Amino acid sequence: MSDFAFASRLSVEQVEEGTDLAPKFDADGLLPVVTTDANSGDVLMLGYMNAEALARTIETGEAHYWSRSRETLWHKGATSGLVQKVVDMRIDDDQDAVWLSVEVAGSGASCHVGYRSCFYRSIPTGSAPRPELELTYRESDKTFDPQDVYGDAPNPTKL
């Protein structure tokens, strides 16, 4: 990592109305990141960045995240080739969340399960949750076969 440093948080005015990048990481040292497709505006994924991931994303123009399940820095697409090139990077008003607008290399997918978006299912609303509630698929086809891309690597999601 380079010598990149973030500004200290000195006042509400500085954080909310100023031009200093002074991110507020949570107790685990993370910021939530919403990532959308630059062309369609569709939400692709929700991830997290620690200070190093934020700095590397700024420096390289490619999305880096902190993998909570693997507890490691993660350059999106380093294994799959589905690199996310940052078109626009924004931080919210109190600088505790990031929004990335990206173009995705290859098939345009961002989900390790093989779908384009990690948000490929809908939850029905209008009644109390119950064990037999069924999710509705919004994406019918996978854009890649995870077995072909990741092989026998363990699923990165902890249950």
C-alpha positions, 0 to 999 in steps of 0.5 A: 500500500502507498503512503495515502492517508485520509484527513482527520475528522475535525468537525461536522461542517468539515465532514458534511460540507467540506472537501476533505476525505475523512471516512468514518470506519465502523468498530471493525474498521469497515465501510459498507460499499454499494456497487452499481452497474455504470450503464444500467444503474442496477445494484450489483453487490454490497461489500465492505472496504477497510482503509487499505481497500479504499486507498487501493480503489482510489489509487488503481481505479479498480474496486478492492474490498475487504472480505469479511468471510475470508478476512482478507483484502480482495481485488474484485476480479483477480481470480475470475477476470470480472474486474470492476473498473470504477467510473464514479466513486462517491461517499455519503454525507457523513462519510461512512458509506461508499457508492461505486459505479463500475463497468465490469470486465468479461461477462459483466457479472459481479456475483460469485454464484454466477449471476450478474448481480448478487441481488438476483432474488426478490422477497415477497412482501405483504404477509408475516415472514414464515419458514415456507416463504419462497424467494422469486428469482429475478435473473433466470440465467447465470452469466458464468459457471462458478465451477469453471471459474473457481474450481473446487475452491471453497464457497467464500460465504460462511453460513 
